[in-house]
Amino acid sequence: MVPTDEKQARVAGAPAAAEAPATGCYVYGILAASATDPAVEKLTPVGGDKETRVGYVRHGDVAAAVSPLPGGRPLGRPEDLRAHADVLNTLAATGAPVLPFRFGTVLKDTQAVSDDVLAKGHDSFVHALERLDGRAQFTLRATYDEEALLREIFADRPDITELRESVAQMPEDAAYYQRVRLGELIYESVAARREKDTELIKERLGPLADAMVVSEAPTDDGVTDVAFLVNDDRRADFERTADRLAGDWQNRIRMRLLGPLAPYDFVAEAMEETEGEA
């Protein structure tokens, strides 16, 4: 599973995405010209046209991963999102840094990619790639086992258990306000546990990463989503620590560690740092 487009960073200077693009050149992201990998040529490109292939446009020390885009329909189908992420994460898996563009970035042709993106942003792209060299994103997604969570809450909060039992014995109409109060107490208890568990994730894994971005969980049973920027030298320690944490939380919290990924959550900061040095 990979982050969806709302989690993907957009490189500064990229043109606005077209809602219903005409035939053009789809841009996935930027990488060093020396790091282009032919493996992406075997992937299905955005647009799903089996007659086209992912390739590269080069300018100086940088290159853009691109593919021809047939016109005729808007982008945004699940398979388009997957194709976009597959290209970027295939490049990230090689160990070379890549600067992802936001899903849906389309230019007129390869010449426009070279002139309007690579040439104009060349030095900033080079500096950002240097900052991200030797590092990759890992995204931790943690979700509660709902039954285990409720058992934990009822065991720790006798007042909630008592109210729950009282509500169960009352007629439905008469128990309205008690049910509302019960829901509020459970919600507050879950929120407190979510905050505590998120802090533990940050304490255990944060010191092993160069940076992290914490996001709210996208589902009601979620604990949190945390993106970590991990140096290659610390990757083994990071993964072992994540495995130990998953073991400590077995039967309580399910953890998924996704990566190595393109640095979706960190490329904007890398670009801002290069602009600040200009």
C-alpha positions in Angstrom: 0.0 0.0 0.0 1.3 3.5 -0.8 0.3 7.0 0.2 -2.5 8.5 -1.8 -2.1 11.8 -3.7 -3.1 14.0 -0.7 0.0 12.7 1.0 2.3 13.3 -1.9 4.3 16.5 -1.9 4.5 18.7 -4.9 7.8 20.1 -6.1 8.0 23.9 -6.1 7.7 25.3 -9.6 5.6 22.4 -11.1 2.7 23.6 -13.3 -0.8 23.2 -12.2 -2.4 19.8 -12.9 -5.0 19.6 -15.6 -8.4 18.3 -14.7 -9.1 16.9 -18.2 -5.7 16.9 -19.9 -5.3 16.8 -23.7 -2.5 14.6 -25.0 0.6 15.7 -23.2 3.5 14.7 -21.1 2.8 13.3 -17.6 5.5 14.1 -15.0 6.1 11.9 -12.0 9.1 13.5 -10.3 12.7 14.6 -10.5 15.9 12.6 -9.9 19.6 12.8 -10.7 20.4 12.2 -14.3 22.9 9.6 -13.2 20.3 7.7 -11.2 17.7 6.9 -14.0 16.6 3.3 -13.7 15.2 1.3 -16.7 13.0 -0.7 -14.3 10.3 1.9 -14.5 9.9 1.3 -18.2 8.1 -2.0 -17.4 5.5 -0.3 -15.2 2.0 0.7 -16.4 2.0 4.5 -16.8 -0.6 6.9 -15.6 -3.5 6.7 -18.1 -3.2 3.0 -18.5 -2.1 3.0 -22.1 -0.2 -0.2 -22.7 1.3 1.2 -25.9 3.3 3.9 -23.9 6.2 3.6 -21.6 7.7 5.6 -18.7 10.9 7.2 -19.7 13.1 10.2 -18.9 13.7 13.8 -19.9 17.2 14.9 -19.1 18.7 18.4 -18.6 22.2 18.9 -17.1 22.5 16.9 -13.8 18.8 16.2 -13.4 16.1 14.2 -15.1 12.3 13.9 -15.0 10.5 10.6 -15.0 7.7 11.1 -17.6 5.3 9.2 -19.9 3.1 10.2 -22.8 -0.5 10.9 -21.7 -3.4 10.0 -24.0 -6.2 12.6 -23.9 -9.9 12.0 -23.6 -10.6 11.5 -19.9 -9.8 13.2 -16.6 -7.2 11.6 -14.3 -8.0 10.4 -10.8 -9.0 6.7 -11.1 -7.5 4.4 -8.4 -5.3 2.8 -11.0 -3.9 6.2 -12.0 -3.0 6.9 -8.4 -1.3 3.5 -8.1 0.6 4.0 -11.3 1.9 7.4 -10.1 3.0 6.0 -6.8 4.5 2.8 -8.4 6.9 4.8 -10.5 8.1 7.0 -7.7 8.4 4.1 -5.2 10.2 2.0 -7.7 12.7 4.8 -8.2 13.0 5.3 -4.4 13.7 1.5 -3.9 17.0 1.9 -5.9 18.4 4.0 -3.0 18.7 7.2 -5.1 16.6 10.2 -4.0 13.6 11.3 -6.0 11.5 14.5 -5.7 7.9 13.5 -6.3 5.5 15.8 -8.2 1.9 16.0 -7.1 -0.4 13.6 -8.8 -1.8 15.1 -12.0 1.1 17.2 -13.2 0.9 17.4 -17.0 2.9 19.5 -19.5 2.5 20.0 -23.2 5.4 17.9 -24.3 9.0 16.8 -23.3 10.4 20.1 -24.5 8.3 21.9 -22.0 9.5 19.6 -19.3 13.1 20.4 -20.2 12.6 24.1 -20.6 10.0 25.0 -18.1 10.8 22.7 -15.3 14.3 21.2 -15.4 16.2 24.2 -16.8 14.5 26.7 -14.6 14.7 24.7 -11.4 18.0 22.9 -12.1 20.1 24.2 -9.3 17.3 23.9 -6.7 16.6 20.4 -7.7 20.3 19.4 -7.5 20.6 20.9 -4.0 17.3 19.2 -2.8 18.5 15.9 -4.1 21.8 16.3 -2.3 19.9 17.0 0.9 17.8 13.8 0.5 20.6 11.6 -0.7 21.0 8.5 1.4 17.6 8.8 3.0 14.2 7.4 2.3 10.7 7.8 3.8 9.1 5.1 5.9 5.4 5.5 6.8 4.1 3.9 9.9 0.3 3.2 10.0 -1.1 2.1 13.4 -4.7 1.0 14.0 -6.4 -0.3 17.1 -8.0 -3.7 17.5 -11.4 -2.2 18.4 -12.5 -5.1 20.7 -9.2 -5.0 22.6 -9.4 -1.2 22.9 -12.9 -1.3 24.4 -12.0 -4.1 26.8 -9.1 -2.0 27.9 -11.3 1.1 28.4 -13.9 -0.8 30.4 -11.2 -2.4 32.5 -9.6 0.9 33.3 -12.7 3.0 33.7 -15.3 1.5 36.2 -17.5 4.6 35.7 -17.8 3.9 32.0 -18.5 0.2 32.6 -21.2 1.1 35.2 -22.8 3.6 32.9 -22.8 1.1 30.0 -24.5 -1.6 32.2 -27.1 1.0 33.3 -27.9 2.0 29.8 -28.3 -1.6 28.7 -31.0 -2.1 31.3 -33.0 1.1 30.5 -35.7 1.5 27.8 -34.3 3.0 24.6 -36.2 6.3 24.8 -35.4 6.8 28.5 -31.6 6.2 27.9 -31.0 8.8 25.3 -29.0 11.3 27.3 -27.1 8.4 29.1 -26.1 7.0 25.7 -24.9 10.3 24.6 -22.8 10.7 27.8 -21.5 7.1 27.3 -20.4 7.9 23.8 -18.6 11.1 25.0 -16.7 9.2 27.7 -15.6 6.5 25.4 -14.5 9.1 22.8 -12.5 11.0 25.4 -10.9 7.8 26.6 -9.9 6.7 23.1 -8.5 10.2 22.4 -6.3 10.0 25.5 -5.0 6.6 24.6 -4.4 7.7 21.0 -2.3 10.7 22.2 -0.3 8.5 24.6 0.3 5.8 22.0 1.4 8.4 19.4 3.9 9.8 21.8 5.3 6.4 22.4 5.8 5.9 18.7 7.6 9.2 18.5 9.8 8.4 21.5 10.8 5.0 20.2 11.3 5.7 16.5 11.9 9.5 16.3 15.5 9.3 17.5 16.3 6.9 14.7 15.0 9.2 12.0 16.3 12.5 10.6 12.8 14.0 10.6 9.2 13.0 11.1 5.7 14.2 10.2 2.8 13.1 12.3 -0.7 13.0 10.7 -4.1 12.2 12.1 -5.3 8.7 11.5 -7.7 8.6 8.5 -10.0 6.1 10.2 -11.9 6.0 13.5 -9.9 2.9 14.6 -6.6 4.6 13.6 -3.9 5.6 16.1 -1.8 7.8 13.8 0.1 7.9 10.6 3.8 9.0 11.0 6.2 9.6 8.2 9.9 9.2 9.0 12.9 10.3 7.0 15.4 7.5 7.7 19.1 7.6 6.9 20.3 4.4 5.1 22.9 3.8 7.9 20.1 3.7 10.5 17.5 1.8 8.5 18.2 -1.6 10.0 18.0 -0.2 13.6 14.8 1.6 12.7 13.1 -1.5 11.2 14.2 -3.6 14.2 12.8 -1.1 16.7 9.5 -0.9 14.7 9.3 -4.7 14.9 9.9 -4.7 18.6 7.2 -2.1 19.1 4.7 -4.1 17.0 5.5 -7.1 19.2 4.9 -5.1 22.4 1.5 -4.1 21.0 0.5 -7.5 19.7 -3.3 -8.1 19.9 -3.8 -4.4 20.8 -2.5 -2.3 17.9 -1.8 -3.4 14.4 1.2 -1.7 12.8 2.2 -1.5 9.1 5.6 -0.1 8.1 5.6 1.1 4.5 8.9 1.7 2.7 11.3 2.6 1.4 9.1 5.3 -0.3 9.8 8.4 -2.2 10.0 11.3 0.4 6.5 12.6 -0.2 6.3 14.3 3.2 9.8 15.8 3.1 10.5 17.1 -0.4 8.7 20.4 0.2 11.0 21.2 3.1 14.1 20.2 1.2 13.0 22.6 -1.6 12.3 25.4 0.8 15.8 25.0 2.3 17.4 25.3 -1.1 15.4 28.4 -1.9 16.4 29.9 1.5 20.0 29.5 0.6 19.7 31.2 -2.8 
